[in-house]
Amino acid sequence: MIDKIPPHAIESEKIILGCCMAFKDTSIEVVSELPPEAFYNVQHGVIYNSICRITQDGKVPDMFTVLNDLNGQITDPAELMALTNFVTTDKNIMQHVLMVKEKYILREYIRASDTLSKIAYSDTLDEVVGFIESNLLNISSASYKREPMHVGTIIENIIERINKIKSKQIELAGVPSGFTSLDRVTGGWSNSDLIIIAARPGVGKTAMALQLAMNTSKLKYPVAFFSLEMSSEQLAGRCISSETEYTNIEIRTAKNINVEKLSSGVSELSWLPFFIDDTANISILELRSKLKKLKHLYGIKVAVVDYLQLMKGERGGNREQEISSISRGLKMIAKELEIPIIALAQLNRGIEARKNKAPMLSDLRESGAIEQDADIVIGLNRPAMNDVSNIDIEGYEINTDSLLIMDFLKHRNGPLATVLFSHNKSMTKISEFDEIDNDAFA
């Protein structure tokens, strides 16, 4: 069997080296983009390492400074001269940099796949998955790099968005939640944001997430919902209950169901741009791959993960480190795909020992990294679950029978507000709380 030659771009490597030595300031742009290990030709890598050292010292890497820096590693000046004579302009230098970088990343994938093959023959499935997550995701991240933008361009974009909002071309700066009271606080979910919705079990995390997803998809924004705990059929049943006002029990048992009325009630639901994935124990790598595909095929605008602590993290650390890697990974995906990601999270049991059961940031279970990575952290609370029949909020006496409280515990770009909702638990339906004006709590 003849071994295949790994991907490479020798001509582009020569052009890069020649331009760096022939044209002033070219190396500054190149060195910031291209690591020395990206060069396939060993001798080219040696020369480029020298160019990097000289550039980082604030000097110009011309043929003579490079020859001197190499200190005998290359003794023939004609070799360097041949590279400078190879180029006449540095106009398209970044195209060659991208070419060399692309071939390097392909070689890294080949190297990793060879190692993966060996591991797969001799190790366990967990070790294989751990290798994939710690190696292949890092290689992929190397290929994703946002370019700096001038502040003037960023300001122009903001002003353009403000003008569109004022002229009603768009309603919000971000993706709408479908709840007016909530959108007043957030301005819509912002692209690249990681939003954490946290609560103890049974409070209504999944119900809230499902309602947000349905609302957004009804406004023609495609939504991806990743459920690690409930099956897709269970979630769809909850959607039907919310739309038709049949209870969850009636949906499951078919008791008191008028099929014709049911079919009519879910007709709109059937056509929503709403995609459910119920893969259990999904990893960051799998989630990223699925989301990239969904965004490409259907233009996904927001993703929901139910819930964070059920995801599979990197192997080799304790649970806190594993959760940290998941939290960091979700934020990276949100930035890379430029979509908001809403991730549900469990609060620790310490909240149950307190008299005041309202969630706090310190209640986030297993990792402070969640708080650090998140742009928004929201705590959900149902006072009625704690035998509190009435509460006073800002001078308003409120009955808690169906009350669901959303507290903003962290809001990187907005106010720490409280938003109230009505929660019909039997129908998994959440709606605006209209007994009083929610603006009073913003």
C-alpha positions as a Python dict, from the first residue, in 0.01 Angstrom:
ca = {
    (1, 'M'): (0, 0, 0),
    (2, 'I'): (140, 341, -100),
    (3, 'D'): (117, 607, 172),
    (4, 'K'): (-70, 918, 70),
    (5, 'I'): (107, 1253, 90),
    (6, 'P'): (-53, 1474, 358),
    (7, 'P'): (-225, 1795, 244),
    (8, 'H'): (20, 2082, 196),
    (9, 'A'): (72, 2404, 0),
    (10, 'I'): (446, 2442, -65),
    (11, 'E'): (408, 2726, -315),
    (12, 'S'): (202, 2927, -68),
    (13, 'E'): (462, 2860, 202),
    (14, 'K'): (732, 3004, -26),
    (15, 'I'): (519, 3311, -103),
    (16, 'I'): (456, 3374, 268),
    (17, 'L'): (827, 3352, 356),
    (18, 'G'): (928, 3566, 58),
    (19, 'C'): (671, 3838, 135),
    (20, 'C'): (765, 3850, 502),
    (21, 'M'): (1128, 3915, 412),
    (22, 'A'): (1069, 4138, 108),
    (23, 'F'): (791, 4370, 226),
    (24, 'K'): (799, 4577, 545),
    (25, 'D'): (521, 4514, 801),
    (26, 'T'): (387, 4207, 615),
    (27, 'S'): (525, 3977, 882),
    (28, 'I'): (325, 4159, 1155),
    (29, 'E'): (-2, 4061, 986),
    (30, 'V'): (111, 3707, 905),
    (31, 'V'): (264, 3616, 1242),
    (32, 'S'): (-61, 3701, 1423),
    (33, 'E'): (-252, 3455, 1203),
    (34, 'L'): (-21, 3164, 1132),
    (35, 'P'): (159, 2940, 1388),
    (36, 'P'): (507, 2804, 1295),
    (37, 'E'): (383, 2444, 1309),
    (38, 'A'): (151, 2515, 1015),
    (39, 'F'): (441, 2481, 768),
    (40, 'Y'): (467, 2139, 604),
    (41, 'N'): (823, 2182, 475),
    (42, 'V'): (1061, 2149, 772),
    (43, 'Q'): (1312, 2402, 633),
    (44, 'H'): (1032, 2650, 571),
    (45, 'G'): (924, 2605, 932),
    (46, 'V'): (1276, 2684, 1053),
    (47, 'I'): (1286, 3006, 848),
    (48, 'Y'): (938, 3109, 960),
    (49, 'N'): (1030, 3052, 1325),
    (50, 'S'): (1313, 3299, 1275),
    (51, 'I'): (1075, 3551, 1113),
    (52, 'C'): (842, 3515, 1414),
    (53, 'R'): (1122, 3578, 1664),
    (54, 'I'): (1247, 3886, 1481),
    (55, 'T'): (897, 4029, 1437),
    (56, 'Q'): (809, 3975, 1803),
    (57, 'D'): (1129, 4161, 1897),
    (58, 'G'): (998, 4462, 1703),
    (59, 'K'): (1250, 4431, 1420),
    (60, 'V'): (1211, 4388, 1043),
    (61, 'P'): (1276, 4029, 923),
    (62, 'D'): (1462, 4097, 598),
    (63, 'M'): (1695, 3844, 436),
    (64, 'F'): (2000, 3956, 637),
    (65, 'T'): (1837, 3969, 982),
    (66, 'V'): (1686, 3625, 923),
    (67, 'L'): (2020, 3480, 808),
    (68, 'N'): (2189, 3623, 1117),
    (69, 'D'): (1914, 3495, 1351),
    (70, 'L'): (1936, 3144, 1208),
    (71, 'N'): (2298, 3137, 1323),
    (72, 'G'): (2425, 2872, 1087),
    (73, 'Q'): (2104, 2669, 1047),
    (74, 'I'): (2106, 2801, 690),
    (75, 'T'): (2447, 2898, 557),
    (76, 'D'): (2365, 2981, 196),
    (77, 'P'): (2216, 3332, 151),
    (78, 'A'): (2107, 3227, -199),
    (79, 'E'): (1840, 3004, -39),
    (80, 'L'): (1675, 3303, 127),
    (81, 'M'): (1729, 3521, -180),
    (82, 'A'): (1545, 3266, -391),
    (83, 'L'): (1242, 3307, -162),
    (84, 'T'): (1241, 3688, -187),
    (85, 'N'): (1286, 3667, -565),
    (86, 'F'): (987, 3432, -573),
    (87, 'V'): (745, 3720, -498),
    (88, 'T'): (663, 4054, -661),
    (89, 'T'): (374, 4172, -440),
    (90, 'D'): (220, 4098, -102),
    (91, 'K'): (-129, 4199, -217),
    (92, 'N'): (-282, 3851, -179),
    (93, 'I'): (-70, 3736, 112),
    (94, 'M'): (-364, 3650, 340),
    (95, 'Q'): (-510, 3414, 81),
    (96, 'H'): (-186, 3215, 98),
    (97, 'V'): (-190, 3230, 479),
    (98, 'L'): (-543, 3085, 479),
    (99, 'M'): (-435, 2814, 234),
    (100, 'V'): (-140, 2704, 450),
    (101, 'K'): (-353, 2719, 763),
    (102, 'E'): (-628, 2510, 602),
    (103, 'K'): (-380, 2239, 495),
    (104, 'Y'): (-231, 2240, 846),
    (105, 'I'): (-574, 2188, 1004),
    (106, 'L'): (-645, 1902, 761),
    (107, 'R'): (-314, 1740, 861),
    (108, 'E'): (-410, 1781, 1226),
    (109, 'Y'): (-740, 1604, 1161),
    (110, 'I'): (-552, 1321, 988),
    (111, 'R'): (-308, 1295, 1280),
    (112, 'A'): (-593, 1295, 1532),
    (113, 'S'): (-789, 1037, 1334),
    (114, 'D'): (-485, 805, 1325),
    (115, 'T'): (-456, 834, 1703),
    (116, 'L'): (-831, 786, 1739),
    (117, 'S'): (-811, 467, 1537),
    (118, 'K'): (-545, 326, 1773),
    (119, 'I'): (-744, 426, 2081),
    (120, 'A'): (-1061, 271, 1938),
    (121, 'Y'): (-882, -66, 1900),
    (122, 'S'): (-746, -77, 2254),
    (123, 'D'): (-947, 151, 2485),
    (124, 'T'): (-1301, 202, 2609),
    (125, 'L'): (-1578, 402, 2445),
    (126, 'D'): (-1551, 668, 2718),
    (127, 'E'): (-1183, 720, 2638),
    (128, 'V'): (-1260, 746, 2266),
    (129, 'V'): (-1531, 1008, 2329),
    (130, 'G'): (-1299, 1193, 2568),
    (131, 'F'): (-1025, 1205, 2305),
    (132, 'I'): (-1267, 1335, 2042),
    (133, 'E'): (-1392, 1612, 2268),
    (134, 'S'): (-1050, 1726, 2389),
    (135, 'N'): (-871, 1705, 2052),
    (136, 'L'): (-1107, 1739, 1757),
    (137, 'L'): (-1299, 2030, 1913),
    (138, 'N'): (-970, 2215, 1975),
    (139, 'I'): (-863, 2162, 1613),
    (140, 'S'): (-1198, 2292, 1494),
    (141, 'S'): (-1170, 2595, 1722),
    (142, 'A'): (-836, 2682, 1560),
    (143, 'S'): (-1009, 2725, 1225),
    (144, 'Y'): (-1270, 2961, 1370),
    (145, 'K'): (-1138, 3312, 1423),
    (146, 'R'): (-1326, 3637, 1420),
    (147, 'E'): (-1150, 3932, 1262),
    (148, 'P'): (-1118, 4258, 1459),
    (149, 'M'): (-1366, 4529, 1360),
    (150, 'H'): (-1301, 4900, 1373),
    (151, 'V'): (-1508, 5071, 1643),
    (152, 'G'): (-1657, 5303, 1380),
    (153, 'T'): (-1802, 5007, 1189),
    (154, 'I'): (-1947, 4861, 1509),
    (155, 'I'): (-2106, 5196, 1599),
    (156, 'E'): (-2255, 5226, 1248),
    (157, 'N'): (-2412, 4881, 1289),
    (158, 'I'): (-2564, 4980, 1624),
    (159, 'I'): (-2706, 5305, 1484),
    (160, 'E'): (-2847, 5118, 1183),
    (161, 'R'): (-3018, 4868, 1416),
    (162, 'I'): (-3160, 5151, 1631),
    (163, 'N'): (-3299, 5323, 1319),
    (164, 'K'): (-3462, 4998, 1208),
    (165, 'I'): (-3624, 4953, 1550),
    (166, 'K'): (-3751, 5313, 1554),
    (167, 'S'): (-3887, 5286, 1200),
    (168, 'K'): (-4054, 4952, 1291),
    (169, 'Q'): (-3852, 4759, 1030),
    (170, 'I'): (-3761, 4533, 1320),
    (171, 'E'): (-3933, 4513, 1659),
    (172, 'L'): (-3638, 4417, 1880),
    (173, 'A'): (-3262, 4419, 1881),
    (174, 'G'): (-3252, 4043, 1943),
    (175, 'V'): (-3462, 3729, 1902),
    (176, 'P'): (-3807, 3778, 2062),
    (177, 'S'): (-3926, 3555, 2346),
    (178, 'G'): (-4291, 3613, 2263),
    (179, 'F'): (-4345, 3764, 2611),
    (180, 'T'): (-4370, 4143, 2592),
    (181, 'S'): (-4281, 4189, 2959),
    (182, 'L'): (-3967, 3980, 2919),
    (183, 'D'): (-3862, 4143, 2592),
    (184, 'R'): (-3886, 4485, 2758),
    (185, 'V'): (-3607, 4373, 2992),
    (186, 'T'): (-3384, 4197, 2740),
    (187, 'G'): (-3460, 4370, 2409),
    (188, 'G'): (-3482, 4013, 2276),
    (189, 'W'): (-3223, 3738, 2320),
    (190, 'S'): (-2894, 3870, 2180),
    (191, 'N'): (-2688, 3671, 1932),
    (192, 'S'): (-2387, 3495, 2090),
    (193, 'D'): (-2540, 3519, 2439),
    (194, 'L'): (-2552, 3227, 2682),
    (195, 'I'): (-2872, 3250, 2888),
    (196, 'I'): (-2902, 3028, 3195),
    (197, 'I'): (-3249, 2957, 3340),
    (198, 'A'): (-3204, 2792, 3680),
    (199, 'A'): (-3440, 2642, 3936),
    (200, 'R'): (-3496, 2346, 4165),
    (201, 'P'): (-3679, 2040, 4021),
    (202, 'G'): (-4053, 2083, 3965),
    (203, 'V'): (-4053, 2461, 3953),
    (204, 'G'): (-4114, 2482, 3578),
    (205, 'K'): (-3779, 2508, 3395),
    (206, 'T'): (-3881, 2282, 3108),
    (207, 'A'): (-4227, 2438, 3086),
    (208, 'M'): (-4073, 2784, 3062),
    (209, 'A'): (-3815, 2676, 2805),
    (210, 'L'): (-4078, 2499, 2596),
    (211, 'Q'): (-4309, 2802, 2606),
    (212, 'L'): (-4024, 3034, 2504),
    (213, 'A'): (-3933, 2801, 2217),
    (214, 'M'): (-4294, 2778, 2095),
    (215, 'N'): (-4346, 3154, 2121),
    (216, 'T'): (-4032, 3227, 1922),
    (217, 'S'): (-4107, 2970, 1653),
    (218, 'K'): (-4461, 3113, 1615),
    (219, 'L'): (-4291, 3442, 1527),
    (220, 'K'): (-4115, 3255, 1242),
    (221, 'Y'): (-3776, 3229, 1414),
    (222, 'P'): (-3651, 2868, 1379),
    (223, 'V'): (-3573, 2706, 1714),
    (224, 'A'): (-3373, 2394, 1808),
    (225, 'F'): (-3467, 2226, 2137),
    (226, 'F'): (-3225, 1969, 2283),
    (227, 'S'): (-3393, 1759, 2552),
    (228, 'L'): (-3163, 1535, 2755),
    (229, 'E'): (-3428, 1427, 3005),
    (230, 'M'): (-3765, 1400, 2827),
    (231, 'S'): (-3842, 1223, 2500),
    (232, 'S'): (-3944, 1416, 2192),
    (233, 'E'): (-4292, 1262, 2219),
    (234, 'Q'): (-4332, 1382, 2578),
    (235, 'L'): (-4228, 1734, 2478),
    (236, 'A'): (-4462, 1734, 2178),
    (237, 'G'): (-4741, 1620, 2411),
    (238, 'R'): (-4674, 1920, 2634),
    (239, 'C'): (-4688, 2147, 2328),
    (240, 'I'): (-5025, 1999, 2233),
    (241, 'S'): (-5154, 2049, 2587),
    (242, 'S'): (-5045, 2412, 2586),
    (243, 'E'): (-5215, 2477, 2251),
    (244, 'T'): (-5541, 2285, 2297),
    (245, 'E'): (-5601, 2323, 2673),
    (246, 'Y'): (-5634, 1951, 2715),
    (247, 'T'): (-5439, 1852, 3025),
    (248, 'N'): (-5121, 1642, 3008),
    (249, 'I'): (-5307, 1350, 3166),
    (250, 'E'): (-5584, 1371, 2905),
    (251, 'I'): (-5327, 1376, 2625),
    (252, 'R'): (-5148, 1068, 2764),
    (253, 'T'): (-5461, 865, 2836),
    (254, 'A'): (-5680, 991, 2548),
    (255, 'K'): (-5952, 1055, 2809),
    (256, 'N'): (-6213, 1316, 2707),
    (257, 'I'): (-6026, 1384, 2381),
    (258, 'N'): (-6217, 1497, 2073),
    (259, 'V'): (-5977, 1395, 1797),
    (260, 'E'): (-6123, 1635, 1541),
    (261, 'K'): (-6096, 1926, 1783),
    (262, 'L'): (-5745, 1815, 1877),
    (263, 'S'): (-5629, 1798, 1513),
    (264, 'S'): (-5772, 2142, 1446),
    (265, 'G'): (-5604, 2284, 1756),
    (266, 'V'): (-5257, 2165, 1661),
    (267, 'S'): (-5269, 2249, 1291),
    (268, 'E'): (-5056, 2563, 1340),
    (269, 'L'): (-4822, 2378, 1573),
    (270, 'S'): (-4745, 2118, 1306),
    (271, 'W'): (-4595, 2380, 1075),
    (272, 'L'): (-4380, 2570, 1322),
    (273, 'P'): (-4002, 2593, 1251),
    (274, 'F'): (-3940, 2400, 1573),
    (275, 'F'): (-3693, 2109, 1588),
    (276, 'I'): (-3661, 1870, 1884),
    (277, 'D'): (-3359, 1646, 1949),
    (278, 'D'): (-3388, 1408, 2244),
    (279, 'T'): (-3036, 1258, 2234),
    (280, 'A'): (-2950, 1159, 2591),
    (281, 'N'): (-2608, 1241, 2741),
    (282, 'I'): (-2516, 1461, 2443),
    (283, 'S'): (-2166, 1610, 2439),
    (284, 'I'): (-2054, 1959, 2343),
    (285, 'L'): (-1898, 1819, 2025),
    (286, 'E'): (-2223, 1646, 1922),
    (287, 'L'): (-2430, 1953, 2008),
    (288, 'R'): (-2206, 2179, 1801),
    (289, 'S'): (-2219, 1942, 1504),
    (290, 'K'): (-2600, 1912, 1518),
    (291, 'L'): (-2649, 2288, 1558),
    (292, 'K'): (-2418, 2372, 1268),
    (293, 'K'): (-2619, 2137, 1048),
    (294, 'L'): (-2954, 2278, 1169),
    (295, 'K'): (-2837, 2633, 1113),
    (296, 'H'): (-2719, 2548, 763),
    (297, 'L'): (-3039, 2363, 667),
    (298, 'Y'): (-3306, 2560, 851),
    (299, 'G'): (-3148, 2888, 965),
    (300, 'I'): (-3182, 2819, 1339),
    (301, 'K'): (-3201, 3147, 1534),
    (302, 'V'): (-3201, 3019, 1892),
    (303, 'A'): (-3114, 2693, 2069),
    (304, 'V'): (-3244, 2553, 2398),
    (305, 'V'): (-3064, 2288, 2607),
    (306, 'D'): (-3263, 2104, 2878),
    (307, 'Y'): (-3054, 2076, 3085),
    (308, 'L'): (-2686, 2165, 3131),
    (309, 'Q'): (-2591, 1922, 3410),
    (310, 'L'): (-2711, 1624, 3202),
    (311, 'M'): (-2463, 1698, 2922),
    (312, 'K'): (-2145, 1496, 2883),
    (313, 'G'): (-1827, 1695, 2952),
    (314, 'E'): (-1455, 1636, 2910),
    (315, 'R'): (-1309, 1332, 3084),
    (316, 'G'): (-1021, 1341, 3328),
    (317, 'G'): (-1143, 1595, 3584),
    (318, 'N'): (-1388, 1620, 3869),
    (319, 'R'): (-1754, 1704, 3820),
    (320, 'E'): (-1698, 2076, 3872),
    (321, 'Q'): (-1433, 2080, 3598),
    (322, 'E'): (-1664, 1881, 3373),
    (323, 'I'): (-1948, 2130, 3422),
    (324, 'S'): (-1704, 2416, 3360),
    (325, 'S'): (-1602, 2264, 3027),
    (326, 'I'): (-1971, 2228, 2928),
    (327, 'S'): (-2050, 2587, 3024),
    (328, 'R'): (-1746, 2716, 2836),
    (329, 'G'): (-1834, 2500, 2535),
    (330, 'L'): (-2190, 2634, 2519),
    (331, 'K'): (-2062, 2991, 2523),
    (332, 'M'): (-1811, 2909, 2246),
    (333, 'I'): (-2086, 2758, 2029),
    (334, 'A'): (-2311, 3061, 2085),
    (335, 'K'): (-2029, 3291, 1971),
    (336, 'E'): (-1924, 3076, 1677),
    (337, 'L'): (-2276, 3029, 1537),
    (338, 'E'): (-2390, 3377, 1644),
    (339, 'I'): (-2711, 3255, 1803),
    (340, 'P'): (-2841, 3282, 2161),
    (341, 'I'): (-2830, 2957, 2356),
    (342, 'I'): (-3073, 2911, 2645),
    (343, 'A'): (-2950, 2642, 2883),
    (344, 'L'): (-3149, 2518, 3180),
    (345, 'A'): (-2963, 2441, 3503),
    (346, 'Q'): (-3036, 2283, 3840),
    (347, 'L'): (-2990, 2479, 4161),
    (348, 'N'): (-2829, 2306, 4458),
    (349, 'R'): (-3022, 2182, 4761),
    (350, 'G'): (-2895, 2462, 4985),
    (351, 'I'): (-3188, 2674, 4871),
    (352, 'E'): (-3429, 2438, 5052),
    (353, 'A'): (-3269, 2509, 5390),
    (354, 'R'): (-3333, 2882, 5364),
    (355, 'K'): (-3646, 3060, 5477),
    (356, 'N'): (-3642, 3270, 5161),
    (357, 'K'): (-3650, 3024, 4871),
    (358, 'A'): (-3584, 3287, 4602),
    (359, 'P'): (-3283, 3170, 4393),
    (360, 'M'): (-2942, 3338, 4424),
    (361, 'L'): (-2632, 3314, 4204),
    (362, 'S'): (-2455, 3112, 4473),
    (363, 'D'): (-2724, 2842, 4433),
    (364, 'L'): (-2596, 2741, 4089),
    (365, 'R'): (-2511, 2376, 4122),
    (366, 'E'): (-2154, 2241, 4091),
    (367, 'S'): (-1978, 2528, 3919),
    (368, 'G'): (-1912, 2899, 3950),
    (369, 'A'): (-1802, 2885, 3586),
    (370, 'I'): (-2168, 2883, 3480),
    (371, 'E'): (-2210, 3226, 3638),
    (372, 'Q'): (-1886, 3344, 3478),
    (373, 'D'): (-1966, 3223, 3124),
    (374, 'A'): (-2332, 3328, 3118),
    (375, 'D'): (-2445, 3664, 2985),
    (376, 'I'): (-2781, 3628, 3160),
    (377, 'V'): (-2867, 3415, 3464),
    (378, 'I'): (-3237, 3382, 3547),
    (379, 'G'): (-3377, 3218, 3861),
    (380, 'L'): (-3729, 3072, 3858),
    (381, 'N'): (-3937, 3055, 4174),
    (382, 'R'): (-4292, 2936, 4256),
    (383, 'P'): (-4377, 3058, 4607),
    (384, 'A'): (-4686, 2833, 4623),
    (385, 'M'): (-4454, 2528, 4626),
    (386, 'N'): (-4322, 2654, 4961),
    (387, 'D'): (-4670, 2701, 5114),
    (388, 'V'): (-4662, 3076, 5059),
    (389, 'S'): (-5012, 3182, 4958),
    (390, 'N'): (-4955, 3556, 4921),
    (391, 'I'): (-4648, 3769, 4868),
    (392, 'D'): (-4576, 4138, 4860),
    (393, 'I'): (-4376, 4267, 4565),
    (394, 'E'): (-4304, 4638, 4554),
    (395, 'G'): (-4621, 4711, 4752),
    (396, 'Y'): (-4842, 4477, 4547),
    (397, 'E'): (-5017, 4192, 4735),
    (398, 'I'): (-5021, 3896, 4498),
    (399, 'N'): (-5189, 3555, 4525),
    (400, 'T'): (-4934, 3285, 4439),
    (401, 'D'): (-5164, 3001, 4322),
    (402, 'S'): (-5041, 3013, 3962),
    (403, 'L'): (-4754, 3260, 4002),
    (404, 'L'): (-4413, 3193, 3847),
    (405, 'I'): (-4144, 3450, 3926),
    (406, 'M'): (-3848, 3512, 3695),
    (407, 'D'): (-3562, 3695, 3868),
    (408, 'F'): (-3267, 3826, 3666),
    (409, 'L'): (-2969, 3736, 3887),
    (410, 'K'): (-2712, 3847, 3630),
    (411, 'H'): (-2766, 4060, 3321),
    (412, 'R'): (-2443, 4161, 3151),
    (413, 'N'): (-2606, 4416, 2923),
    (414, 'G'): (-2924, 4510, 3103),
    (415, 'P'): (-3110, 4559, 3433),
    (416, 'L'): (-3160, 4311, 3717),
    (417, 'A'): (-3538, 4290, 3689),
    (418, 'T'): (-3824, 4069, 3807),
    (419, 'V'): (-4083, 3942, 3557),
    (420, 'L'): (-4404, 3767, 3666),
    (421, 'F'): (-4586, 3488, 3479),
    (422, 'S'): (-4897, 3278, 3519),
    (423, 'H'): (-4829, 2903, 3517),
    (424, 'N'): (-5103, 2650, 3446),
    (425, 'K'): (-4917, 2336, 3550),
    (426, 'S'): (-5178, 2082, 3436),
    (427, 'M'): (-5158, 2218, 3081),
    (428, 'T'): (-4788, 2311, 3090),
    (429, 'K'): (-4891, 2658, 2981),
    (430, 'I'): (-4712, 2977, 3079),
    (431, 'S'): (-4856, 3318, 2995),
    (432, 'E'): (-4814, 3686, 3076),
    (433, 'F'): (-4910, 3784, 3430),
    (434, 'D'): (-5163, 4060, 3364),
    (435, 'E'): (-5306, 4130, 3712),
    (436, 'I'): (-5054, 4415, 3748),
    (437, 'D'): (-4810, 4592, 3522),
    (438, 'N'): (-4483, 4398, 3495),
    (439, 'D'): (-4302, 4723, 3419),
    (440, 'A'): (-4325, 4802, 3789),
    (441, 'F'): (-4049, 4550, 3860),
    (442, 'A'): (-3801, 4641, 3585),
}
